[in-house]
Amino acid sequence: MLHSDQTNADSLLLLVAGAKGAVASTLAVALAAMRRDPASVLPSLTTGHMFADSGLLQVTWLAGWDTSAERYTAAIKRHGVLPDAIWQPHAEELDQTPVINAPDSATDFKEQVDQLSRDINEFKSRHQGARAVFIDLLPAASHQDLNACQDLSQLFAEADVSNLPDLAYTLAAIKSGVPVVNFTPNPVEIPAVLDEAVKIGLPIVGRDGKTGQTYLKVVLASALKARNLLVDGWYSLNILGNADGANLMDPDRAAEKLRNKTSLLDDILEYEVGRQYGAPTHKVHIDYYPPRGDAKEAWDAIDFTGLFGLPMSIRLNLLGRDSILAAPLVLDLARWAVALQMAGRSGPIPELSFYFKKPVGDSPPLTFQDQVTSLAKLERECQELIKLNFSKLNL
């Protein structure tokens, strides 16, 4: 087994903000397992069968930043996502995962960007030849409207990164030539940031990973729409007991995620649910319930009408595992980001709305059918562009 500073060329390096969180540590175990036995992980990926001719290898490493100083295996054990038998065979390797301290939140915004840029270059130097992707797995933050910022100088002057540290990481990644995956609900894809990504030629993939309840909501809403069944109301409840659940008990931090969860339904159906009542009847609630830990439960009550306006309903109960659902999607998105960079795509990628509650970019596909079709089309385009670019390099 290779040590992290002896990385094979053309492998993948995930640079993760929140590297000792539940999702990231679950991902790190999956990567360690995949390096030994790819078949133990690849079947769980939506990209497992993709990019066969693009040189995207299965060897993937993780590094990054966190506020915790504990050993990596201690973080895995604390989160309690995985049974010991799954992660312990990789314990020695996992404890070598290079995770450094996150920047002090009181540090000047631009200084944070400069420090994180140096960190990224150091990580890349330890993984010579690897293709790096930045992964934002930070907690949900209080909303800041920074869309009016015309350029980076104005952004540096007005943004409060003590409440939105994601911005410093994102800009550092772009400055370092590293594509960005925003799995959080935090809106870092503001015009000044997107302009910089386009200028440098980097894709930004996001926002707000769609893992469990919302994924199934898209599937069901698309099916109801296809049958012209009118959704009269939709009540959704989430209970989870991990750090994400605790963080979302702050109304300011939960606001963006709840907006993303609720607006999605009207977008798919192309009408406001509850319009006949004069008020929205799509309700979404998140409750922190410590006994469940990472084992998230979701309840949905869906009321709809058919012929002659006669009422019907669906009840859906999902007993999921938050990080087990999320970690494969993060790896999928990292693979997409590299393929898109190799294909020469830059800026937001709306075709990847399959993965997100609030996809960024113009005219993202909304129904489940359109999202799956969009993925297949995007893969073909990437493969063709990668081959074309490779041919040009070898002329």
Residue pairs with C-beta under 8 A, 6 or more apart in sequence:
1 35
1 36
1 93
2 8
2 59
3 96
4 61
4 63
4 96
4 97
4 98
4 126
4 127
5 126
5 127
7 13
7 59
7 61
7 126
7 127
7 128
7 129
7 130
8 57
8 59
8 129
8 130
9 128
9 129
9 130
10 55
10 56
10 57
10 129
10 130
10 131
11 57
11 59
11 60
11 61
11 127
11 129
11 130
11 131
12 56
12 57
12 59
12 60
12 61
12 130
12 131
12 133
12 334
12 335
12 338
13 60
13 61
13 62
13 63
13 123
13 124
13 127
13 130
13 131
13 132
13 133
14 27
14 31
14 60
14 61
14 62
14 63
14 64
14 132
14 133
14 135
14 330
14 331
14 334
15 63
15 64
15 120
15 123
15 132
15 133
15 134
15 135
15 173
15 178
16 24
16 27
16 62
16 63
16 64
16 65
16 134
16 135
16 137
17 64
17 65
17 102
17 134
17 135
17 136
17 137
17 138
17 165
17 166
17 169
18 24
18 64
18 65
18 66
18 136
18 137
18 138
18 139
19 25
19 28
19 62
19 63
19 64
19 65
19 66
19 97
19 99
19 137
20 66
20 68
20 70
20 72
20 75
20 99
21 66
21 75
21 79
21 137
21 243
22 79
22 81
22 242
22 243
22 244
22 294
22 322
22 323
23 137
23 183
23 322
23 323
23 326
23 327
23 330
24 62
24 64
24 135
24 137
24 330
25 72
25 75
25 76
25 79
25 81
25 323
26 76
26 79
26 81
26 82
26 323
26 324
26 326
26 327
27 62
27 327
27 330
27 331
28 62
28 72
28 76
28 94
28 97
29 76
29 82
29 86
29 87
29 90
29 94
30 41
30 327
30 328
30 331
31 41
31 60
31 61
31 62
31 331
32 90
32 93
32 94
33 40
33 41
33 86
33 90
34 40
34 41
34 42
34 58
34 60
35 58
35 59
35 60
36 90
38 58
41 328
41 331
42 48
42 58
44 328
45 328
45 331
45 332
45 335
46 328
46 329
46 332
46 354
46 375
47 331
47 332
47 335
47 336
50 335
50 339
50 379
51 335
51 339
51 379
51 382
51 383
53 383
53 386
53 387
54 339
54 342
54 382
54 383
54 386
55 342
55 386
56 335
56 338
56 339
60 331
60 334
61 127
61 130
62 97
63 97
63 98
63 99
63 123
63 126
63 127
64 98
64 99
64 100
64 123
64 135
65 99
65 100
65 101
65 102
65 103
65 116
65 119
65 169
66 75
66 99
66 101
66 102
67 101
67 102
68 75
69 101
70 78
71 95
72 94
72 95
72 97
72 99
73 87
73 91
73 94
73 95
76 82
76 87
76 94
77 84
79 242
79 293
79 294
79 323
80 293
80 294
81 293
81 294
81 321
81 323
81 324
87 94
98 123
98 126
100 119
102 165
103 112
103 115
103 116
103 165
103 168
105 161
105 162
105 165
106 162
107 115
109 156
109 159
109 161
109 167
109 168
110 156
112 161
112 165
112 168
112 172
113 168
113 171
113 172
113 175
114 172
115 172
116 168
116 169
116 172
116 173
117 172
117 175
117 176
119 172
120 132
120 134
120 172
120 173
120 176
120 178
121 176
123 132
124 130
124 132
124 176
131 338
131 341
132 176
132 178
133 178
133 179
133 180
133 181
133 334
133 337
133 338
134 169
134 170
134 172
134 173
134 178
134 179
134 180
134 181
135 181
135 183
135 330
135 333
135 334
136 166
136 169
136 170
136 180
136 181
136 182
136 183
136 184
136 186
136 188
136 206
137 183
137 184
137 330
138 165
138 166
138 169
138 184
138 186
139 184
139 243
139 244
139 247
139 253
140 184
140 185
140 186
140 244
140 247
140 248
140 253
140 254
140 256
140 257
141 163
141 164
141 165
141 166
141 184
141 186
141 253
141 256
142 163
142 164
142 250
142 252
142 253
142 255
143 187
143 252
143 255
143 256
144 159
144 160
144 163
144 164
144 187
146 155
146 158
146 159
146 187
146 190
146 192
147 190
147 191
149 155
149 158
149 159
149 190
149 191
149 192
150 191
150 192
151 192
151 195
152 171
152 192
152 196
154 192
155 167
155 190
155 192
155 193
159 167
161 167
161 168
164 186
164 188
166 182
166 184
166 186
166 188
167 188
167 193
170 180
170 182
170 188
170 193
170 204
171 193
171 196
173 179
173 180
173 202
174 180
174 193
174 196
174 197
174 200
174 202
175 200
177 200
177 202
178 202
179 202
179 203
179 204
179 205
179 337
179 338
179 340
179 341
180 188
180 197
180 202
180 203
180 204
180 205
180 206
180 337
181 205
181 206
181 330
181 333
181 334
181 337
182 188
182 189
182 204
182 205
182 206
182 207
182 208
182 360
183 206
183 208
183 209
183 326
183 329
183 330
183 333
184 206
184 207
184 208
184 209
185 207
185 208
185 256
185 257
185 260
185 357
185 358
186 207
186 256
187 207
187 256
188 206
188 207
189 204
189 206
189 207
189 348
189 360
193 204
194 204
194 347
194 348
197 203
197 204
197 346
197 347
198 346
198 347
200 346
201 341
201 344
201 346
202 341
202 346
203 337
203 340
203 341
203 345
203 346
203 347
203 348
203 349
204 347
204 348
204 349
204 360
205 333
205 336
205 337
205 340
205 348
205 349
205 352
205 355
206 348
206 356
206 359
206 360
207 260
207 356
207 357
207 358
207 359
207 360
208 256
208 257
208 260
208 356
208 357
208 358
209 326
209 329
209 330
209 333
209 355
209 356
209 357
210 218
210 329
210 354
210 355
210 356
210 357
211 320
211 322
211 325
211 326
211 329
212 296
212 298
212 318
212 320
212 322
212 325
213 236
213 238
213 298
213 300
213 318
213 320
214 261
214 264
214 357
216 300
216 316
216 318
217 234
217 236
217 261
217 264
217 265
217 300
218 264
218 268
218 367
218 368
218 371
219 368
220 300
220 302
220 314
220 316
221 231
221 265
221 268
221 269
221 367
222 268
222 367
222 368
222 369
223 368
224 231
224 269
224 302
224 304
225 268
225 269
225 270
225 367
226 367
226 369
229 304
229 305
229 306
229 312
230 304
230 305
230 306
231 265
231 269
231 273
231 302
231 303
231 304
232 273
232 274
232 276
232 281
232 303
232 304
232 305
232 311
233 273
233 274
233 281
233 282
233 283
233 301
233 302
233 303
234 265
234 273
234 281
234 282
234 283
234 300
234 301
234 302
234 303
235 283
235 299
235 300
235 301
235 302
236 261
236 282
236 283
236 284
236 285
236 298
236 299
236 300
237 285
237 287
237 298
237 299
237 300
238 284
238 285
238 286
238 287
238 296
238 297
238 298
239 245
239 286
239 287
239 288
239 289
239 292
239 296
239 297
239 298
240 286
240 288
240 289
240 292
240 293
240 294
240 295
240 296
240 297
240 322
241 288
241 289
241 290
241 291
241 292
241 293
241 294
241 295
242 293
242 294
242 296
242 322
242 323
244 322
245 286
245 287
245 288
245 289
245 296
246 288
247 253
248 254
248 257
248 286
248 288
249 288
254 286
257 286
257 357
258 284
258 286
259 358
260 357
260 358
261 284
261 357
262 280
262 282
262 284
263 358
264 357
264 358
265 273
265 282
266 272
266 273
266 282
267 366
268 366
268 367
272 280
273 280
273 281
273 282
274 280
274 281
274 282
281 303
294 321
294 322
294 323
294 324
295 319
295 320
295 321
295 322
296 318
296 320
296 321
296 322
297 317
297 318
297 319
297 320
298 316
298 317
298 318
298 320
299 315
299 316
299 317
299 318
300 314
300 315
300 316
300 317
300 318
301 313
301 314
301 315
302 313
302 314
302 315
302 316
303 311
303 312
303 313
304 311
304 312
304 313
304 314
305 311
305 312
306 312
329 355
332 355
333 352
333 355
336 349
336 352
339 379
339 382
339 386
340 349
340 382
342 382
342 385
342 386
342 389
343 381
343 382
343 385
343 386
343 389
344 385
344 389
345 382
345 385
347 361
348 360
348 361
348 362
349 360
349 361
349 378
350 359
350 360
350 361
350 362
350 363
350 364
350 365
351 361
351 364
351 365
351 374
351 375
351 377
351 378
352 359
352 374
352 375
352 378
353 359
353 364
353 365
353 366
353 371
353 374
354 365
354 371
354 372
354 374
354 375
365 371
365 373
365 374
